[in-house]
Amino acid sequence: MITALFADVHSNLTALQACLRHARDHGAERFAFLGDLVGYGPDPAAVIDVITGIPGALVVKGNHDEAIEVEPKTRDLNDLAYDAIVWTRTALSPAQKQFLSSLPLLLRDEDVCLVHASANRPERWPYVDDAVAARRSMDAAGAPYVFCGHVHDQMLYFRTTAGNTASFRPPAGSPMPIPRHRGWLAIVGSVGQPRDGNPAAAYALFDDAGETMTFHRIPYDHLATARRIREARLPELLAERLERGF
């Protein structure tokens, strides 16, 4: 089965729709969302409606999703993110807020662990930004595959034959062999707010039968989304981030 993996959608409906179309065109049969459905962008309600309308979708909670419901913890976000959360609360219905509140921090599905940040203390939202953090998450997950987001940049970590943890930046569009006996952690990138200088949306496809993963970058009308951020009177920097991809 081919699973499409999306993280950090951040209320960017246009980017999400572009990635969903691409995933379906490339054989995706199942869809998993690795947290931070909301925050930053102009379309939180529409994004939630799209995701809840996908039969059998797997969804975990991100720190921006949690911030919708837990007022004191929103101050763990920077001022830019906090301002966006305050606005987002006004744009969501009670049912949509309840959906975010009900999401689990972590899901295990056979050989796969899905989490927004790290499987090691997921409630603390640690960043997996080096091999040490990746190893902690992989050890805590207890699964051959760990798929996560939070970092907004695509990266692949794996256990070497010597028992160390190594990493590399995967090329877009090329299937990568990821045999389950070794152990892998994939950061699938951000659909709604990439931060590597490329404004194209990011997501990945996982083929469990073929033991491969393909990372993708999908161009979309990011300038139109930037305009909608300005129309919503969200912070200007959020529009500029989409325009420059950083």
DALINNOR-V815271 format. One record per residue. N is the residue number from 1. RES is the residue in three letters. OMEGA is omega in radians with two decimals (none if undefined). NEAR is the number of other C-alpha atoms within 8 Angstrom. D_LAST is the distance of its C-alpha to the last C-alpha in whole Angstrom. Layout:
BEGIN
[[N/RES/OMEGA/NEAR/D_LAST] [N/RES/OMEGA/NEAR/D_LAST]]
END
This chain:
BEGIN
[[1/MET/3.10/8/33] [2/ILE/3.13/11/30] [3/THR/3.04/13/27] [4/ALA/-3.06/14/24] [5/LEU/-3.10/14/21] [6/PHE/3.07/16/18] [7/ALA/3.00/18/16] [8/ASP/3.08/17/14] [9/VAL/3.03/17/15] [10/HIS/2.99/14/14] [11/SER/-3.14/16/17] [12/ASN/-3.06/15/15] [13/LEU/-3.09/12/19] [14/THR/3.10/10/18] [15/ALA/3.13/14/15] [16/LEU/-3.13/12/18] [17/GLN/3.12/8/21] [18/ALA/3.14/11/19] [19/CYS/3.10/13/19] [20/LEU/3.10/8/22] [21/ARG/-3.13/8/24] [22/HIS/-3.13/9/23] [23/ALA/3.13/11/24] [24/ARG/3.10/9/27] [25/ASP/-3.12/7/28] [26/HIS/2.92/6/27] [27/GLY/3.13/7/30] [28/ALA/3.14/13/28] [29/GLU/-3.13/9/31] [30/ARG/-3.02/10/29] [31/PHE/-3.14/13/26] [32/ALA/-3.09/11/24] [33/PHE/-2.92/12/22] [34/LEU/2.98/18/20] [35/GLY/-3.04/17/20] [36/ASP/3.02/16/17] [37/LEU/-3.04/16/19] [38/VAL/-3.10/14/18] [39/GLY/3.03/14/16] [40/TYR/-2.96/11/13] [41/GLY/-2.98/14/14] [42/PRO/-2.98/11/18] [43/ASP/-3.08/9/20] [44/PRO/-3.11/17/21] [45/ALA/-3.12/11/24] [46/ALA/3.11/9/24] [47/VAL/3.12/14/22] [48/ILE/3.14/10/24] [49/ASP/3.11/8/27] [50/VAL/-3.07/8/26] [51/ILE/3.12/8/25] [52/THR/3.11/8/29] [53/GLY/3.14/6/30] [54/ILE/-3.10/8/30] [55/PRO/3.05/5/33] [56/GLY/-3.12/6/32] [57/ALA/3.05/11/29] [58/LEU/-3.04/7/28] [59/VAL/3.01/10/26] [60/VAL/-3.06/15/25] [61/LYS/2.99/16/23] [62/GLY/-3.10/14/20] [63/ASN/3.07/9/20] [64/HIS/3.06/11/18] [65/ASP/3.12/15/21] [66/GLU/-3.08/11/24] [67/ALA/3.09/11/23] [68/ILE/-3.00/14/24] [69/GLU/-2.98/8/28] [70/VAL/-3.03/8/28] [71/GLU/-3.08/8/27] [72/PRO/-3.06/5/28] [73/LYS/3.12/8/25] [74/THR/3.12/11/22] [75/ARG/2.95/9/23] [76/ASP/3.06/5/21] [77/LEU/3.06/9/18] [78/ASN/-3.04/7/16] [79/ASP/3.13/7/17] [80/LEU/3.13/8/14] [81/ALA/3.14/10/15] [82/TYR/3.12/11/19] [83/ASP/3.13/10/19] [84/ALA/3.11/13/17] [85/ILE/3.10/14/20] [86/VAL/3.11/9/23] [87/TRP/-3.08/9/22] [88/THR/3.11/12/22] [89/ARG/-3.11/8/25] [90/THR/-3.06/6/27] [91/ALA/-3.07/8/25] [92/LEU/3.05/10/27] [93/SER/3.06/7/30] [94/PRO/3.14/6/32] [95/ALA/3.11/6/32] [96/GLN/3.07/10/29] [97/LYS/3.11/11/28] [98/GLN/3.09/8/31] [99/PHE/3.13/8/29] [100/LEU/-3.12/11/26] [101/SER/-3.05/9/29] [102/SER/-3.04/6/31] [103/LEU/3.08/9/28] [104/PRO/3.07/8/29] [105/LEU/-3.03/11/27] [106/LEU/3.05/12/28] [107/LEU/2.99/9/29] [108/ARG/-3.11/8/31] [109/ASP/-3.07/7/33] [110/GLU/-3.07/4/35] [111/ASP/-2.99/8/33] [112/VAL/2.97/11/30] [113/CYS/3.14/14/28] [114/LEU/-3.12/13/25] [115/VAL/3.14/18/23] [116/HIS/-3.06/18/20] [117/ALA/-3.14/14/20] [118/SER/3.03/16/23] [119/ALA/3.03/13/26] [120/ASN/-3.10/9/27] [121/ARG/-3.08/8/28] [122/PRO/-3.14/13/25] [123/GLU/3.13/5/26] [124/ARG/3.09/5/24] [125/TRP/3.10/10/21] [126/PRO/3.11/8/21] [127/TYR/2.99/9/18] [128/VAL/-3.04/11/19] [129/ASP/3.02/7/17] [130/ASP/-3.06/6/20] [131/ALA/3.14/11/23] [132/VAL/3.12/7/25] [133/ALA/3.11/11/23] [134/ALA/3.14/14/23] [135/ARG/3.10/9/27] [136/ARG/-3.12/11/27] [137/SER/-3.14/13/26] [138/MET/3.12/16/28] [139/ASP/-3.11/8/31] [140/ALA/-3.08/8/31] [141/ALA/-3.11/10/30] [142/GLY/-3.12/6/33] [143/ALA/3.13/10/32] [144/PRO/-3.09/12/31] [145/TYR/3.01/13/28] [146/VAL/3.14/15/25] [147/PHE/-3.05/14/22] [148/CYS/3.12/15/20] [149/GLY/3.02/16/16] [150/HIS/-3.05/13/14] [151/VAL/3.10/11/12] [152/HIS/-3.11/13/10] [153/ASP/-3.08/11/10] [154/GLN/3.14/13/13] [155/MET/3.14/12/16] [156/LEU/3.09/12/20] [157/TYR/3.14/13/23] [158/PHE/3.07/11/26] [159/ARG/3.10/12/30] [160/THR/3.11/9/31] [161/THR/3.10/6/35] [162/ALA/3.11/5/36] [163/GLY/3.08/6/34] [164/ASN/3.06/7/31] [165/THR/-3.13/12/27] [166/ALA/-3.11/9/25] [167/SER/2.94/9/22] [168/PHE/3.12/7/20] [169/ARG/-3.04/7/17] [170/PRO/3.05/9/19] [171/PRO/-3.14/6/19] [172/ALA/3.00/8/18] [173/GLY/-3.11/8/21] [174/SER/3.11/7/24] [175/PRO/3.14/8/26] [176/MET/3.06/8/26] [177/PRO/3.12/7/29] [178/ILE/-3.09/9/29] [179/PRO/-2.98/8/32] [180/ARG/-3.09/9/33] [181/HIS/-3.06/5/35] [182/ARG/-3.08/11/33] [183/GLY/-3.02/12/30] [184/TRP/2.95/14/26] [185/LEU/-3.13/13/23] [186/ALA/2.94/12/20] [187/ILE/-2.89/13/17] [188/VAL/-3.14/18/16] [189/GLY/-3.07/16/13] [190/SER/3.02/19/11] [191/VAL/-2.89/17/13] [192/GLY/-3.13/15/11] [193/GLN/3.08/15/8] [194/PRO/-3.10/18/6] [195/ARG/3.13/11/4] [196/ASP/-3.14/7/6] [197/GLY/3.12/8/5] [198/ASN/-3.08/9/7] [199/PRO/-3.14/14/8] [200/ALA/3.12/11/11] [201/ALA/-3.10/15/12] [202/ALA/2.98/17/13] [203/TYR/-3.11/16/16] [204/ALA/3.04/12/20] [205/LEU/3.13/14/23] [206/PHE/3.09/12/26] [207/ASP/-3.05/11/29] [208/ASP/3.13/9/32] [209/ALA/3.13/5/35] [210/GLY/-3.10/5/33] [211/GLU/3.09/11/31] [212/THR/3.05/12/28] [213/MET/3.11/12/25] [214/THR/3.10/12/22] [215/PHE/-3.08/16/19] [216/HIS/2.92/10/17] [217/ARG/-3.00/10/15] [218/ILE/3.06/10/16] [219/PRO/3.07/9/15] [220/TYR/-3.10/9/16] [221/ASP/-3.10/8/16] [222/HIS/3.11/13/12] [223/LEU/3.09/8/14] [224/ALA/3.10/7/17] [225/THR/3.07/14/15] [226/ALA/3.10/13/13] [227/ARG/-3.13/9/17] [228/ARG/3.04/9/18] [229/ILE/3.13/15/16] [230/ARG/3.13/11/17] [231/GLU/3.11/7/21] [232/ALA/-3.13/7/20] [233/ARG/2.95/7/20] [234/LEU/-3.09/13/17] [235/PRO/-3.09/11/15] [236/GLU/-3.11/9/14] [237/LEU/3.12/6/10] [238/LEU/3.05/12/10] [239/ALA/-3.11/13/11] [240/GLU/3.10/9/8] [241/ARG/3.11/11/5] [242/LEU/-3.09/15/7] [243/GLU/-3.10/10/8] [244/ARG/3.12/9/6] [245/GLY/-3.12/13/4] [246/PHE/none/11/0]]
END
